[in-house]
Amino acid sequence: MFSETRRAIALAVCMLAVAMSAALPAPAHNQAAEFSLRSIDGEAVTSNSLRGEVVVLAFGASWLPLTRNQMEAVKKLADQYAGRGVAVYWVSTESDSPKSKNYATDEALRELSRKYKVTVLRDPDGVVSKKLSVDQLPSVVIIDKQGNVAATIGGMDPLADLAKQLADRLNKIL
């Protein structure tokens, strides 16, 4: 009798666990990516303005040692996918407040943009990076044509070909 009660309780617990997991929110890679970022030239770039395109947002900071590698990969991707419905951006997470230790001027970021020939956006308060579950720098978020997060890649191997890794993922989405 005791073992039948235990089996019934175990079955009930399993059924409850299955029911609860079905009610949990979708994983981050299926979430809608609603955002608005300011370009270093002052224009807003929004998720709505990019709907219908695959979007690559490479989050970083100009002071990071891996920034050069990340920027080169972003440039390579932008060139490789030009005219194919892929928008590629580098997003500075640095503060726009001169009082912050993590401060970068728009002019300094413009210089970086010119040097690497990439479009630079700003997320100075980290609102968008947090919303997209970016928890380390550098990171890359890929958004599909429907506006959903398709992939989040955190960190970066300095010896790996980031452009190739991202291209493999982009080709699956396109």
C-alpha positions in Angstrom: 0.0 0.0 0.0 2.8 2.4 1.0 4.7 1.8 -2.4 1.5 2.4 -4.4 1.0 5.8 -2.6 4.6 6.6 -3.3 4.2 5.8 -7.0 1.0 7.9 -7.2 2.8 10.8 -5.6 5.8 10.4 -7.9 3.5 10.3 -10.9 1.7 13.4 -9.7 5.0 15.2 -9.2 6.2 14.3 -12.7 2.9 15.4 -14.2 3.2 18.7 -12.3 6.8 19.2 -13.4 5.8 18.7 -17.1 2.9 21.0 -16.8 5.0 23.7 -15.2 7.8 23.4 -17.8 5.2 23.9 -20.5 4.2 27.2 -18.9 7.7 28.6 -18.6 8.7 31.4 -20.9 10.5 30.5 -24.1 14.3 30.4 -24.0 16.1 33.7 -24.8 16.9 32.6 -28.4 13.1 32.7 -29.2 12.3 36.0 -27.6 11.2 39.0 -29.6 14.1 41.5 -29.8 12.5 44.9 -29.3 15.2 47.6 -29.1 16.2 51.2 -29.9 19.8 52.2 -30.1 21.3 55.5 -31.0 23.9 55.7 -33.7 27.0 57.8 -33.1 25.6 60.2 -35.6 22.4 60.6 -33.6 19.9 58.6 -35.6 17.9 55.9 -33.9 18.2 52.3 -35.1 15.2 50.3 -34.0 14.0 46.7 -34.2 11.0 47.9 -36.1 13.1 49.7 -38.7 15.1 46.5 -39.3 12.1 44.1 -39.4 12.5 41.8 -42.5 16.3 41.8 -42.2 18.7 39.5 -40.3 20.5 41.7 -37.7 23.9 41.2 -36.1 24.5 43.2 -33.0 28.1 42.8 -31.8 28.3 44.2 -28.2 31.7 45.4 -26.9 33.7 48.3 -25.5 36.5 50.2 -27.2 38.9 49.5 -24.3 38.6 45.7 -24.6 41.7 43.9 -25.9 39.5 41.8 -28.3 37.7 44.8 -29.8 40.1 44.8 -32.8 39.3 41.2 -33.6 35.5 41.7 -33.1 35.5 44.9 -35.3 37.4 43.1 -38.1 34.9 40.3 -38.0 31.9 42.7 -38.0 33.4 44.5 -41.0 34.1 41.2 -42.8 30.5 40.1 -42.2 29.0 43.4 -43.3 31.0 43.2 -46.6 30.2 39.5 -47.1 26.5 39.9 -46.6 26.0 43.3 -48.2 22.8 43.4 -50.3 21.6 40.1 -48.8 19.3 41.5 -46.2 21.7 41.4 -43.3 22.3 44.5 -41.1 25.6 44.4 -39.1 26.4 46.7 -36.2 28.9 47.1 -33.5 27.3 48.3 -30.2 29.4 50.2 -27.7 28.3 49.5 -24.1 30.4 52.4 -22.9 28.8 55.3 -20.9 28.1 58.6 -22.6 28.5 60.4 -19.3 31.8 62.1 -18.7 31.5 61.3 -15.0 31.7 57.6 -15.6 34.9 55.5 -15.5 33.5 53.6 -18.6 33.1 56.8 -20.7 33.6 57.1 -24.4 32.8 60.2 -26.5 30.9 60.0 -29.7 34.0 61.4 -31.4 36.2 58.6 -30.1 33.6 56.0 -31.3 33.4 57.8 -34.7 37.2 57.4 -35.1 36.8 53.7 -34.3 34.0 53.5 -36.8 36.1 55.1 -39.5 39.1 53.0 -38.7 37.3 49.7 -39.0 34.6 50.9 -41.5 31.7 49.6 -39.3 28.5 51.2 -38.1 28.6 52.0 -34.4 25.6 52.2 -32.2 25.4 53.1 -28.5 23.9 51.3 -25.5 25.4 53.4 -22.7 23.0 52.3 -20.0 23.0 48.7 -20.9 19.3 48.6 -21.4 19.3 46.7 -24.7 22.2 44.4 -23.8 20.4 43.3 -20.6 17.1 42.9 -22.5 18.9 40.6 -25.0 20.6 38.6 -22.3 24.1 39.8 -23.0 26.0 39.0 -19.9 29.6 39.3 -21.0 31.7 41.3 -23.4 32.3 40.8 -26.2 29.1 39.2 -27.3 27.1 38.9 -30.5 23.3 38.7 -30.8 21.8 37.5 -34.1 18.1 38.5 -34.8 16.1 36.7 -37.5 13.9 38.4 -40.1 10.8 38.0 -37.8 12.6 40.0 -35.1 13.3 37.1 -32.8 16.7 36.4 -31.2 18.1 33.5 -33.2 21.5 33.2 -31.4 23.5 34.8 -28.6 27.2 34.1 -28.6 29.0 35.2 -25.5 32.7 35.7 -25.2 35.2 35.3 -27.9 38.1 33.0 -28.6 41.0 35.3 -29.8 42.3 32.5 -32.0 39.0 31.6 -33.6 37.6 33.1 -36.8 34.6 35.0 -35.5 33.4 36.0 -38.9 33.3 32.4 -40.1 31.5 31.3 -36.9 28.9 33.9 -37.4 28.6 33.3 -41.2 27.8 29.6 -40.4 24.9 30.7 -38.2 23.8 33.4 -40.6 23.6 31.0 -43.5 21.3 28.8 -41.5 19.0 31.7 -40.9 19.0 33.1 -44.4 
